[in-house]
Amino acid sequence: MKVSHRLLLAWTLVLVVASAGGGRAAAVAAAQAPFPLTVTGGQITGQGGARTVLLRGVNVNALVDYPTRHQEAVPVGAEDFAEMRALGFDFVRLPVSLSLLLPSPHTVSAAYLERIGQVVDEAAHAGMWVLIDLHQDRYSKVLDPTHEADGFPAWMVPDFGLSEKPILFGKTTLAIQAAFTAFWFNLTIHGEHMWSAYAQGLSALARHFAHQPAVVGYDLMNEPNPGFIPESDFLAHHLLPFYQAMIRALRKADPRALAFVEPDVIGDLGLSHPAVWSQLHGTKGLVYAPHMYQGVFTPAFTSTPPRGQALWDGKIASLAGAYRNASLVAREMGAALLVGEFGIRPSPVGDRWIEDQVRLQNRYRIGSAFWVWKISPSFYDWGVVDLSGKLRAHTRRAQILAWPHPLWVRGRLTQVHFDPATATARFAYEATSGGTSRFYLSSLTWPSGFTVSTSAPHTLSWHRFVLPGADLRWAVLTVEAPAGATVQVTVRPR
């Protein structure tokens, strides 16, 4: 079925136009409440496995307990979630800090739970799913108060009297590595095993949000660091047993919650050993969520660039190895796959890197969360938008992340493809049950309009979000197909 953009406008079901004082809109257009998610056949699904959901979103660092001397958190509110929806995001990875959740032994902060709950409710009202991430960088802010350091409370920091002088490219210290090592050996601190204290914080979160369908699950630890433990021993004998213990605690507190697990830094290079991860095979509701920073912090895999040039060589093959490895790990576990973080500094090269990341996510038909929604430019300036919400002039990251994509399909996704050279999107799915499927389309991709061709009846629901310098018009394409149909969707510029 092919119709013109002009005719589709006549079929408009919903158009929300809002403006506020300075010209910014903060209304959420016809948001559908998030439904509970699960993992079926290695895919994130909803409605008993009938819908395959492609989570695309961003990280929001508003609740992270950074050091006072390195305060990069930016507050988030309802208008942010409205803008995220306009850019095609339906998913937020929300880092939280154990230092605020467990301020003292055996004490859970009700105030911090309520603060997290407020952000979750605002995201849910906008129709967005939330992954709560137990975040840490460099173990704890007390161990590195002048850098990006956060995570464990001061009372869970063992005092071994070791040097805090930076080692290993200035990214860690002997004290930080010793703290991680103590944690992985589950030492006792203040009369409590460290894993038990960690599980107390995780369980408190899970119980608090057990009846909030917008909370899809929990990232059990951000970027686990092996400390002084050799990589050959760490994964099998420390990290995976930790995950098993935390999953047991999570299931006891909220049986429906998905468990998101990450590799350590070696795994994040795309070098994790798939067979070792089979220890988690058979775990229900499991998602493998590595971070993809190849070419940003690590060299390309297929070639070494000349000295003085960027780590990334500009070729998608340099990123593809990590995606292949992640896919193998997820398959070994019987888990779904999602990129928990990816991000880069603004530049033309950085924009090409983001494009290739999204191409690979489309190729593997997986979700992702970009790092980060907003951040103070005095730090590393990776935000999707600036602090006012305006699209950034010296990078196309928002436009790339807003490429057309499925929101969910009633069945099995078989193709997710967008060619920026021709501005043509192609999607395909096998309808395993009758019903509707939804796709995100945006004027950022087609400023002069588009045409839609589908093999099943479809409609468009139009929305609008206005902010300084941009009038974002976006649409949800809904396709209705019977069970057993093979559905093709093509969107081209008008």
C-alpha angles and dihedrals in degrees: 000000000000126000134165124258089242091058092045089056088058088056092056111147101182133013119177117190119181135167133179131197097286092038098266121135120216102176124119113225116227093314115192114222112252115256124216116276133213138171118259124173093345093308133104105246143171139205096038093315094307094115125053107211123206105201111206119173152108142271117252115203098188095116100045117119100227123173116275089241092053104038107164100151115119120201118247129210144169093283090058092056090048090054091046089056090050089055091052100259119140098165136067127192103207115197115207130185127239087207089069096035095051105028092166136008114296091000124118116193110236089189092058091047089053091048090052089046092055092055091045091051092051091050092047091050088056089052095253131141119228130212111197109216122200093219131201136164119183089354099272140006091237090066096054111016096171099055141047096298127145143131124080123060119249092253090062093054110100116219109225094156092241127154120275091202109128118257133174099044091324093289098113144010137220089256092054093047091048091051091053091047091052090050094052090050087052095231122186117257125177088355096305134097109247094233091052091054090049091049089051090060093045092048092049090055093046094050092047093054100031092115097041107098091194090069103081096183148289135294098222096212133352114236100337112218117213094213110201094340114114114248091237089062102031103071100046100035105032117014099043094045087050090052091049091052093048093047089054090052091046094050091050091053098039118003093192098054118111117235115223115198130189134198123237121259093285090053090049087059086064092253101110118134109245096201093058091057089061086089085083095048112130094028107137121229095018125158125185106216113180123172118243111213098138109149092019102069098001134048123258115271101222099047142005113240120226116274113277096026128106118283091242114076094207095251125118089219088070089064100034095075092064091050091050091051093047090050091053092049092050091048091050089055096040086238134140117249127231132161105238095192140005128157145139142188117281113268139113088264090049091052091053089050091053090048091054092047091054091045089055092046088053091047091054092036093231138139130244146184119223118220109258143008096192133354136167107269089223087074120046099317099221097141122137089222133013123261092274092051093253118145109255118253100209098050136043095210095120092049092049095047087050092061112136115274143155118274092193138331131208096239137358122342112227102169136027111170138154125177109200092192092065097021089232123146124196125187131174136181141168111236106224091177134018120264145075133321126195135215133185119232127176144193087229086073098035109027091168096045136263145235125234126212120184137166091226135044115284144179136194129228111200128208138173137210120187125198134152109300097003140071104194113202113182137168141204110222110209119198122193116205135164123239113280096027122132104219127204123192124188126179121187135172114270 
